[in-house]
Amino acid sequence: MHRPFTGAARQIRRATHAHGAGESGLGKLIELHAVNGAGDVMITVALASTVFFSVPTDEARGRVALYLAITMAPFTLLAPVIGPLLDRLPHGRRAAMAASMLARALLALMLSGAVATGSLELYPAALGVLVASKAYGVVRSAVVPRLLPPGFSLVKANSRVTLGGLLATAAAAPIGAGLHQIGPPWPLYGAFVLFVAGMFLSLSMPPKVDSAKGERRALLAADEEHLRLARMRERRAEPGRKGSEAARSEAGDGKDAKDAEERRKAKEAKERKPGLRTVGPAVTHALAANASLRGLSGFLIFFLAFLLRQEPLAGQSAAVSLGIVGVAAGTGNALGTAVGAWLKARGPEIIIVTVCGLALGVAICAAVFFGAVAVAALGATAGFGQALAKLSLDALIQRDVPELVRTSAFARSETLLQMSWVLGGAIGISLPLVGSLGLSVAAGIVALGWLSTVRGLLAAARHRGGRRARLA
């Protein structure tokens, strides 16, 4: 009886721990992220069944709008705090991930009572789940660089982690739907079990996850003054370079070295005032493009959920129509993750520009030729572009951000991307349910990010030229 399960477990462990991932600890992170994805989808099934599917379309739209107002609006205020707060806990990343898992386990129990009675506890509990989930995502992004196996790049490691989460989500979704047939609280009981397991997995991560030796916080800025100051600080930090030597180099105009030293100290004090380091312009341009794709994802989730429930695809029911788009988006996401690991030596700037342009073109076509094929194609393209652009952003952070500040850069970029998803969802819920109009707005969201960043990203790619390092 137990042999099929133990055999499957051994196969999963063999896959997640391959190529040195077991020795480095990356395999455990892949398994933890899989548990996280499965638990989140269980809660999503329970909330969607309660807030969305259980009532008529007009009433469901009002409920979801209320859900957004009570949960997403406070989250937009809390999200900017998540990254800086976790920056202050560099030695407690395992505890932070375990706390996120435990919080969601307890909130799942609270939600199980709320979905059965329909009480208002549903909304604050859902907000807590959302915040805890995003906090886990920020910490997970910060942990990956500490667990790279020999010969692995960050883009390849993130591809494995993301793919593990996608596969677990795909497997857990039908299980959650089956548990819902037993009773509305049952998917939440399943989430409770998964998150408790995730708590113990978090605590079993290697101790180097909590290592923060030499780390500094990062500021996502691209102005030349910050970059110049950062380069000066890096030169001064080189081994063997003495303060007096720096002073003499600054006093090249013949002034007294003591005056130059005082100017250097004043400049350092000015630089230290914000207490932050900086990253290059390619990273900030890539982040803006990723924000537009993440906003597109949030928009499509909410807009198409209501549109296809009211106006299903030709010849299909509402549930089948939503399933088609969901499967297309999931397939595109998995394909983008796989392609990201395969594009080993390609420039990430060019990849981001290309996938944003592709998403824009498909969105325009879907708005003009609205129909089943167009909607499914847009869902697949949005999933593909979001996954591949995020992996390219990871590669840029790996390439351009010093290791001392890379962890903080991941935390802050992840927070900004989550806020973009919230904003896109709010736009989607507020629009009239007119297919061509909504998809035109979707095209506008992508165009805003693509047009504002394409020039900077291409310029950064040309500037790198033949000096571009291999990314995987």
NORFEN-V458061 format. One record per pair of residues at least 6 apart in sequence whose C-alpha atoms are under 8 Angstrom apart, sorted by the first residue. I is the first residue (numbers start at 0). GAP is how many residues later the second one is. Records with the same first field share a line. If there is no record, write none. Layout:
BEGIN
I: GAP + GAP
END
This chain:
BEGIN
12: 14
15: 6 + 11 + 12 + 14 + 15
16: 6 + 9 + 10 + 11
17: 9
18: 130
19: 129 + 130
20: 6 + 127 + 128
21: 6
22: 126
23: 123 + 124 + 125
24: 122 + 180 + 181
25: 118 + 121 + 122 + 123 + 131
27: 173 + 177
28: 132 + 176
29: 130 + 131 + 132 + 134 + 135
30: 133
31: 166 + 169 + 170
32: 128 + 129 + 131 + 132
33: 127 + 130 + 131 + 132 + 133 + 134 + 135
34: 130 + 133 + 159 + 160 + 162 + 163
35: 65 + 129 + 158 + 159 + 162
36: 128 + 129 + 131 + 132
37: 127 + 130 + 131 + 133 + 134 + 135 + 153 + 156
38: 133 + 151 + 152 + 153 + 155 + 156
39: 93 + 151
40: 128 + 131 + 132 + 135
41: 130 + 131 + 134 + 145 + 146 + 148 + 149
42: 65 + 144 + 145 + 148
44: 128 + 131 + 132 + 135 + 142
45: 69 + 130 + 134 + 138 + 139 + 141 + 142
46: 68
48: 135
49: 65 + 134
50: 9 + 12 + 13
51: 8 + 9 + 11 + 12
52: 7
53: 6
56: 249 + 252 + 253
60: 245 + 368
63: 365
64: 364
66: 56
67: 358
69: 53 + 54 + 57
70: 52 + 53 + 55 + 56 + 59
71: 55 + 350
73: 53
74: 52 + 55 + 56
75: 343 + 346
77: 53
78: 52 + 336 + 337 + 339 + 340
79: 335 + 336
81: 53 + 56 + 333
82: 52 + 55 + 325 + 328 + 329 + 332
83: 328
85: 53 + 325
86: 130 + 321 + 324
89: 120 + 121 + 122
90: 119 + 120 + 121
91: 118
92: 46 + 50 + 116 + 117
93: 108 + 109 + 111 + 115 + 116
94: 107 + 108
95: 40 + 43
96: 38 + 39 + 42 + 43 + 102 + 105
97: 100 + 101 + 102 + 103 + 104 + 105
98: 100
99: 32 + 33 + 35 + 36 + 99
100: 31 + 94 + 95 + 97 + 98
101: 93 + 94 + 97
102: 25 + 26 + 29
103: 24 + 25 + 28 + 29 + 88 + 91
104: 86 + 87 + 88 + 89 + 90 + 91
105: 86
106: 18 + 19 + 21 + 22
107: 17 + 21 + 80 + 81 + 83 + 84
108: 79 + 80 + 83
109: 11 + 12 + 15
110: 10 + 11 + 14 + 15 + 74 + 77
111: 72 + 73 + 74 + 76 + 77
112: 72
113: 6 + 7 + 8
114: 7 + 69 + 70
115: 68 + 69
133: 281 + 284
136: 277
137: 272 + 273 + 274 + 276 + 277
138: 272
140: 266 + 269 + 270 + 273
141: 264 + 265 + 266 + 268 + 269
142: 66 + 264
143: 10 + 13 + 14
144: 9 + 262
145: 62 + 63
146: 61 + 62
147: 6 + 9
151: 320
152: 318 + 319
153: 240 + 241 + 244 + 318
154: 185 + 186 + 236 + 237 + 239 + 240 + 316 + 317
155: 184 + 185 + 316
157: 233 + 236
158: 178 + 179 + 181 + 182 + 232
161: 175
162: 171 + 174 + 175
165: 164 + 168
175: 11 + 14
176: 10
178: 7 + 8
179: 6 + 7
213: 190
214: 188 + 189 + 190 + 192
215: 60 + 61 + 188 + 189 + 192
216: 58 + 59 + 60 + 188 + 191 + 192
217: 58 + 59 + 60 + 61 + 187 + 188 + 190 + 191
218: 57 + 58 + 59 + 60 + 190
219: 58 + 59 + 64 + 189 + 192 + 193
220: 57 + 58 + 59 + 60 + 63
221: 56 + 57 + 58 + 59 + 62
222: 58
225: 52
226: 51 + 52 + 53
228: 42
229: 47 + 48
235: 6 + 7 + 10
242: 18
243: 13 + 17
245: 15
246: 10 + 11 + 13 + 14 + 17
247: 9 + 12
249: 10 + 14
250: 6 + 9
276: 128
278: 121 + 122
279: 120 + 121
280: 175 + 179
281: 67 + 114 + 174 + 175 + 178
282: 110 + 113 + 114 + 117
284: 168 + 171 + 172
285: 63 + 66 + 107 + 167 + 171
286: 106 + 126 + 130
287: 161 + 165
288: 63 + 64 + 67 + 157 + 160 + 161 + 164
289: 62 + 96 + 99 + 100 + 103 + 127 + 159
290: 125 + 126 + 129 + 130 + 158
291: 128 + 153 + 154 + 156 + 157 + 158
292: 63 + 89 + 92 + 93 + 152 + 153 + 156
293: 92 + 123 + 124 + 126 + 127 + 130
294: 125 + 126 + 127 + 128 + 129 + 130 + 150
295: 86 + 125 + 128 + 146 + 149 + 150
296: 85 + 86 + 89 + 124 + 127 + 128
297: 122 + 123 + 124 + 125 + 126 + 127 + 130
298: 122 + 125 + 126 + 127 + 128 + 129 + 130 + 143
299: 79 + 125 + 128 + 142
300: 124 + 127
301: 123 + 126 + 127
302: 122 + 125 + 126 + 128 + 130 + 135
303: 18
304: 17
305: 127
306: 126 + 127 + 128
307: 10 + 13 + 14
308: 9 + 10 + 12 + 13
309: 8
310: 7
311: 6 + 9
312: 8 + 58 + 59
313: 57 + 58
323: 52
324: 50 + 51 + 54 + 55
325: 53
327: 48 + 49 + 51 + 52
328: 47 + 50 + 51 + 52 + 53 + 54 + 55
329: 50 + 53
330: 49 + 52 + 53
331: 47 + 48 + 49 + 50 + 51 + 52 + 53
332: 47 + 49 + 50 + 51 + 52 + 53 + 54
333: 49 + 50 + 53
334: 49
335: 47 + 48 + 49 + 50 + 51 + 52
336: 47 + 50 + 51 + 54
338: 49
339: 47 + 48 + 51 + 52
340: 131
343: 126 + 127 + 128
344: 124 + 125 + 126 + 127
345: 124 + 125
346: 114 + 121
347: 44 + 45 + 47 + 48
348: 43 + 108 + 109 + 111 + 112
349: 107 + 108 + 111
350: 37 + 38 + 41
351: 36 + 37 + 40
352: 97 + 101 + 104 + 105
354: 30 + 33 + 34
355: 29 + 90 + 94
356: 93
357: 23 + 27
358: 19 + 22 + 23 + 26 + 87
359: 83 + 86 + 87
360: 82
361: 12 + 15 + 16 + 19
362: 15 + 76 + 77 + 79 + 80
363: 75 + 76 + 79
364: 9
365: 8 + 9 + 11 + 12 + 70 + 73
366: 68 + 69 + 70 + 71 + 72 + 73 + 76
367: 68
369: 65 + 66
393: 16
394: 76
396: 9 + 12 + 13
397: 8
398: 70 + 72
400: 8
427: 10
430: 7
431: 6
END
